[in-house]
Amino acid sequence: MMSTMDLFLQQSQAAFVQYRKVSGSSKAIFLDAIAAEIEALGQPLIAKAMEETNLPEARLVGERGRTCNQLRQFAALVKEGSWVDARVDTALPDRAPLPKPDIRKMMIPLGPVVVFGASNFPFAYSTAGVDTASALAAGCSVVLKAHPAHPVTSEMVAGAIARAIDKTCMPRHVFQHVQDSSFEAGKALVQHPLTKAVSFTGSFSGGKALYDYATQRPEPIPVFAEMGSINPVIILPGALQARSEKVAEQYAASITQGVGQFCTNPGLMLSVQSPGLEKFKRELSERMIAIAPGTMLHPGIANNYTKNRTKALAQKGVSLLAESTEKQKENQASATLATVSGNDFINNPNLVEEVFGPYSLLVTAKTIDELKVAIEKIPGQLTATIIGEEDDLKAHADMIELVMERAGRVIINGVPTGVEVCPSMQHGGPFPATTDSRFTSVGTDAIKRFVRPVAFQNFPNVLLPEELKEENPLGIWRLYNGEFKK
C-alpha cells in the first residue's frame, strides 16, 4: 500500500515531467497569479497570521508585500530568460588536428523539491516564500511541509497557490501542501528517492538532521539549510569615541526588533577596552532596560529562549549588564545584554551558540590583537558588521578580511537586521550558518539552488531547448562563441 508521503512524491514527479517543459513566459504568468491570489486573501489572511504567530499587523502586511514582490521578481526573471546561463560553442569541423564538436550548455531544473516552512516568517519563508517561488521559477515541482506554528495561515496561502494553478492551467500537483508535524514525515520526504533537493530555514539541530538524512540516502541530494547565526558586530574604538550614543540607539533597536526573532539578529558584539566602550555600555544598557518584554511566536520558541539565555548567562565570566525592568509574562522574552572578557570568550566555544531572541553578548577585548583572536573563534555566519570611522576602517583592513572569511554579507556602519530583496543580496554563509555557502535564499540568485548544468553535444537544432537554438527564438543574452550577444 502506498504511504501518504510516497503518494505526494509520486504525484510531484508526474507534475514535474510536465512542468519542466513549461515556457518561461508561462511560468511568469503562474508566479504573478500566485502573488495576485495571495493579495486577494486580504485582511482575513493577516488576521489569522496575527492570531497564530503573535506578530503585529504592520510587520505581517510588510512581509506579505515582500513575499508577493519576490514572486514577481522571479516572474520577471524567468520571462526574460537569460538566467539559464545559455552558452553556445559552434562546431569547427575543419579544425586541426581534431575537429571541434558543437557544444551548448544551460541550466535545467533538478526535479521535485521538498520545502520546510519556517516559523518566524509565515509568508516570506513559508508556503509561498522564497524557497517555493525560486523552485517553481526554476521549473521544479514543490512539496511544502507546513510549519505547525501557523497551520491555518499556511492552508490559506496554499489555497491561493491552488487557485493560481487552476487559472493558469499548470499541472495539478506542481505544488502540494503537507500538514504533518511529525519527524517521521519530514524524514520520509527527504529520503524519498524521487526528492531531488531540500530547502529549510530554522534551527541548527533541525537543519543538520535533514542534511544527515539526505547524505544517508543511496543517492545523496543537496539540502539548502539556513540554520541560524549570531551575526557578530565589531565596534572599532574611533566609532565609539565619535558616536557611541547613536550606535547604542541603533543596536538597542536591532537586538530587540521583532522580539529578536530574526536569523540576522545581532547576538554578539565585540570591541576593545576604552572610555568610549564604557560609555557605550551605559547607553546601550539604559535603552535595553526600557524596552518592554515581547510575546514570542509560540511557546516552544519562548521556552527555548529562556533555556538558552539561562545557559549563556551561566558561562564562566559572563555577567548580566541589562534586562527589561518590566515583568515578563507567559511566552514573553525580556531584552537582555550580557558581557564577557575577550579571554573568556576565546576559551569558551559555548559562547558562539545562538540565543534566538532579544539577547546580545558584548565581548570586551584588552587589545586589538586579542579582538582579532576573538574574531578567529567565530564560526560561519550569515552576516558580520563593522562599525568604524573611515580612519578606523583603513587602519584595520586586515580585520575586514578576517570577517569576510566568516560571513556571507559584510556590513559597514549599519545593522544586520533588514534583508533587502534584490539580485545583489547574499543571504547565506559558511557552515554552520548554512549547509552550502555558495548559494543565497534571498534575491533572484536563489533560483540557482534548484538547477544543474547540462551540455548538449552535436544535437540537431530541432531537438535543442529554445534557449540554445541557433536562431535564438527567445531573444535572450547568451555566451555565443565567447561573446555575449542576443
VENTAMO-V794498 format. One record per pair of residues at least 4 apart in sequence whose C-alpha atoms are under 6 Angstrom apart, sorted by the first residue. I is the first residue (numbers start at 1). J is the second residue. Records with the same first field share a line. If there is no record, write none. Layout:
# VENTAMO-V794498
I: J  J
This chain:
# VENTAMO-V794498
12: 141  173
15: 19  171  173  174
16: 20  141
20: 139
24: 78  79
25: 79
28: 75  79
30: 168
31: 71  75
32: 72
33: 164
34: 161  164
35: 68
37: 160
38: 160
41: 45
49: 53  153
50: 54  55
52: 150
53: 297
54: 297
64: 123
67: 124  129
71: 133
81: 476
82: 476  477
84: 106  107
85: 106
86: 105  106  478
87: 104  105  478  479  480
88: 104  480  481
89: 102  103  104  481
90: 102
91: 100  101  102
92: 99  100
93: 99  100
94: 99
95: 99
102: 457  458
103: 456  457
104: 455  456
105: 454  455
106: 453  454
107: 451  452  453
108: 451  452
109: 138  139  140  450  451
110: 450  451
111: 140  196
112: 140  141  142  195  196
113: 142  196  197  198
114: 142  143  144  198
115: 144  198  199
116: 145  200
117: 126  146  147
118: 125  126  201
121: 125
122: 126
123: 129
124: 129
125: 129  130
127: 154
128: 132
130: 134
134: 447
135: 140  450
136: 140
138: 447
141: 174  175
142: 175
143: 175  176
144: 177  178
145: 178
146: 178  179
148: 181
165: 169  170
188: 192
196: 221
197: 221  222  223
198: 223
199: 223  224  225
200: 225
201: 225  226
202: 227
203: 227  228
204: 208  227
207: 225  227
211: 223
214: 220  221
215: 220
224: 435
225: 434  435
226: 433  434
227: 433  434
228: 263  433
229: 263  381  382  433
230: 266  267  268  354
231: 266  381  383  384
232: 268  269  384
233: 269  384  385  386
234: 269  270  271  386
235: 271  386  387
236: 388
238: 389
239: 243  388  389
240: 244  276
241: 276
244: 280
248: 252  284
251: 255
252: 288
253: 257
255: 260  265  266  358
256: 260  358
259: 294  357  358
260: 265  357  358
261: 357
264: 416  417
265: 417
267: 359  360
268: 360  361
269: 362
270: 362  363
271: 364
272: 364  365  366  367
273: 366
280: 284
281: 285
285: 322
289: 322  323  324  325
291: 324
292: 324  326
293: 328  332  333  334
294: 332  333
295: 331  332
296: 302  331  332
299: 303  331
302: 331
304: 308
305: 309  356
308: 355
313: 318
317: 340
318: 339  340
319: 338  339
320: 338
321: 337  338
322: 336  337
323: 335  336
324: 334  335
328: 332
335: 358  359
336: 359
337: 359  360  361
338: 361
339: 361  362  363
340: 363
341: 363  364
342: 363  364  365
346: 374
365: 370  371
380: 406  407  430  431  432  433
381: 406  407  429  433
382: 407  408  428  429  433
383: 407  408  409  410
384: 407  410
385: 410  411  412
386: 412
387: 412  413
388: 392  393
393: 397
407: 429
408: 428  429
421: 443
422: 443
423: 443  444
425: 443
426: 440
427: 440  441  442
428: 437  440
429: 433  434  437
430: 437
431: 435
440: 446
441: 446
442: 446
461: 469
464: 469
475: 486
476: 486
477: 485  486
478: 484  485
479: 483  484
480: 484
